[in-house]
Amino acid sequence: MRSFFLFVSLFIVFGFHNKFSNHSEDNLNLYFKGSPESSLKINKQNLYIIQRNKNRNTVFYDLNVLSNGDVYSGKPIDCYWKMYEKNGVREELTTFEKLTAYGYDIQKGLKGEYLIKMNSLKDRVCQLNKDKNGLYSCITRIGGKRSSLKRIYVYTIEGYITTTVKYIELFGKDATTGTDTYEKVINK
């Protein structure tokens, strides 16, 4: 958990955002234009988001799903900023952000399932789960319950030199009952 707070603190202190991207939400399907993926029909399905008390800008984690319903193994997750402070434009994560608080590692398991480990929550592994309707969710433990992760909220206090993570909150849905799940992790 200490690594989570370090990564989030580092990111918030530096506050790096890629200023050169001007992708809008309408252009999300053109994301792969000019690449080998451009001939594929890739649909986006949101897995979860990260929000902060600093501003309304939000990091989205969207799953790339092929028209046959399979996860696109070439780039399973599309992770990006939606800059609500700038009329909702899309901005790519910087290399620094990918390596720290907002990055992740995704691996295909032995049974074909995908396992996601977020840099900010290294002690939790999420597993992609496909339901009977063909929709995917990111399953992890929230409040001790097997849950579909929907949102992470990071509350920070800004100082003169550094920013400190006071707490994080995890919001989800119980994977069995569908009821809301919640967990608050306080930085000590």
N, C-alpha and C positions, 0 to 999 in steps of 0.2 A: 504494500500500500504506500510505503514511503516513496517508491519510484513513481507512483502516480502523481503524488503531490510535487515532486521534483520536476517531472515533465510538464505538468500543467503550469507550474510556476514559471519555468523557463519560457514557455510559449507566451504566457500572458505578459511577462516582463518585456520581451522583445516585440510582441504584437505584430509579427511579420505577416503580411498579406501580399499576394501577387497582384500588383497594380496594373499589370499588362494584359490581363484577361478581361474580355468584355462579353463573355457568353451570357445570353439571356436564357430564361427557362424555355422559351420557344425553340431554342437551338439545341436542346439536350439530345434530341435524336440525331443531330448532325455531329455529335461529339467525335465519332469515329471517321468522319469524312476524310478521304484521302489515305486511309490506312487499309490494311487487308480486311479489317472488320467492316469496312464501308458497304460491302455487298451483303452483309448479314442483317437480318431483321432482329434488332436487339431492343427489347422492352426494358424499361426501368421500373424497379419495384423498391420503394423505400423500406429499409430495414429499421433504422433508428436515426436520431439526431442528437447533437450536442449543443446546448445553449449555455450562455454565461450571464451573470448579472451585469457585466461590463457594458453590453449593448444588445441590440436585437439580432445581430448577425448570427447565423446558425450554420453548423457543419452538418451536411447531409451524407449519409451512407446509403447509397442505392445499389441494389443488386442488378447486375446485367443478366437478363434472362432471354434465351433464344426463343424463337416462335414455337418450337416444339416443347417448351416448358423447362428445358434443361438450363442449368447455370452455364454461362459462357466462361469456359475455363481460361481463355486468353486474358481476360481482365474481369474477374468475378465481381469486384466492387468498384463503383465510381464514387469517389469521396471528394467533396467540393464545398466551398462556402456559398451560401446564399446571403448576399450583402443587403439586408433589409434597410440598413442605414444609407444605402445608395440605390434606392428604388428596386431592390430585389435582384440586382444583377448577379450572375454567377461568376465566381472567381475560383481558380484552381488553388489547391493548397501549395504552399512553397515546399521546397525540399526540406527545410528546417522543420516545418510543421509535420511533414510526413515522418520524419525521423524521431520526433518527440511526441507531444501530447495527442495529436490527431492521427497518427499513423497506426498501422495494423499489420499483422502477418496472417495470411490465409493459406491453409494447407488442405490438401485432399486426404482424407483418412483412408484407412484400409478398406472400409466398407463403401467407399465412394462418397461419403459425406464430407462437407467442408467444415473445417474448424477455424475459428477466427480468434486471434489473440490481439486485443487492443493494447497499444503502447501505454495508454493511461490506466489500464486495469489489467496489469500483467498477471495478477493472481486469479483472474476469471477467464475461462475459455468459453466462447460462444459456439454453438453448433447450429448450422443452417438446417432448418426443419421445413419440409414441404407438407402442407396440409392437404386434405381431400379435395379442396377447391383449386389446388395448384399454386397456392400462395406460399411464399417463404417467410420465415421469421427467424430471428436471431435468439436462440434459446440459451439462457444462463440462469444462475441463482440470484434472485432478488428477494431480500428479506427471508432467506432460507427456503424459498419456494422456487421450483422449476418454472421459469417465466420467459415470456417473449419480451425482449428489451425493446422499448419504444423511445425513451428519451433519457439523456444524462444532463443534469444541470450542475454547473460548477459555480460556486459562490466564492469570490475572492475579495480581499481587502488590499487596496493599493497603497503602498508606502512611498516614501521619497525615492528609494533606490530599487526596492524589490516589490513584488506582488506576492501575497501569501494566500494559498488556498485555505479557506476556513472550513468548507465542507463540500461534499458532492452528494447529489441525490440521484437515485436510479428509479425510473418509473417503468412499469411493464404490465403485462397481463399474465395471470396464472395460466400455464400451458394446458391444464386440465379443466379448470372451471371457468376461465375467462374473466375472473374477477381481477380488479386492480391490485398490483403489487407495488411495494415501495420500500426503499432502504435509504437511510441517510448515513453517510460515513463522515465523521468529524475528524479533522486534522488535529492531532494532539501535539 
